Amino acid sequence: QVQLVESGGRLVQAGGSLRLSCAASGRTFSSYAMGWFRQAPGKEREFVACINWNGGSTYSTDSVKGRFTISRANAMNTVYLQMTSLEPEDTAVYYCAAKEGMGSRARNEYAYWGQGTQVTVSS
């Protein structure tokens, strides 16, 4: 079992930056690939970015490339999502998730989920 708790979400103006954190507890954090997803009101939960167990491989969706960076600190049992140049379209609840094996954009491959943190970007 892995327990995940996200933090760092808040109201921010367009063009601003935020860093989300996801703290993990339970089984060995470093054995899991981690992902960030988001869900806007009335929309399905969508993939944002993922990172493999040691941070050596990352992947992000096209809409955030060049703006968002996923990273992890295994010694701290934490994964981060650095978000810059935020746009109103980035407004959503952001979730972190954990899976065994390689990182993936498929949300049904992730076995463990946090409860989410709200990011609101005002225009």
C-alpha positions, -999 to 999 in steps of 0.1 A, spaced: 0 0 0 11 35 -8 -6 66 7 -3 98 -13 -10 134 -1 -9 163 -25 -3 199 -15 6 233 -29 -25 241 -49 -40 276 -46 -54 305 -65 -28 321 -88 -29 347 -116 -23 338 -152 14 337 -160 23 328 -125 40 297 -111 32 270 -86 50 239 -73 28 210 -63 41 183 -39 30 148 -34 42 131 -2 42 93 -1 41 69 28 38 32 31 58 8 9 90 17 -7 84 49 -27 114 45 -50 100 13 -65 70 31 -80 66 52 -111 47 84 -104 22 104 -124 3 137 -122 -32 139 -135 -58 167 -134 -95 170 -136 -113 202 -146 -150 207 -138 -172 187 -161 -142 170 -178 -125 136 -175 -94 132 -155 -64 136 -178 -28 128 -178 -3 156 -171 31 140 -166 49 109 -153 83 100 -140 100 66 -136 113 52 -104 147 70 -103 137 102 -122 157 92 -152 128 93 -176 99 117 -177 70 123 -201 44 150 -202 14 158 -223 18 183 -251 -3 210 -236 21 214 -207 55 207 -224 79 236 -218 58 248 -189 55 220 -163 83 198 -150 79 166 -130 106 156 -106 111 134 -75 132 132 -44 132 95 -33 150 104 -1 121 126 8 94 102 -6 81 131 -26 72 139 -62 69 174 -75 51 192 -103 67 226 -111 42 246 -131 51 279 -148 34 302 -173 0 291 -159 -31 296 -180 -67 296 -169 -71 263 -188 -48 248 -162 -75 252 -136 -83 218 -122 -79 194 -93 -44 179 -95 -39 143 -84 -7 123 -80 -7 86 -85 17 56 -82 21 25 -102 46 -4 -104 68 -7 -134 72 20 -160 55 54 -160 24 56 -182 -2 81 -194 -30 56 -188 -48 64 -156 -62 29 -152 -27 16 -148 -21 35 -115 -31 16 -84 -27 44 -58 -41 79 -58 -41 110 -36 -71 130 -29 -61 160 -50 -52 196 -46 -71 225 -63 -53 248 -87 -72 278 -99 -57 302 -124 -74 335 -128 -72 356 -160 
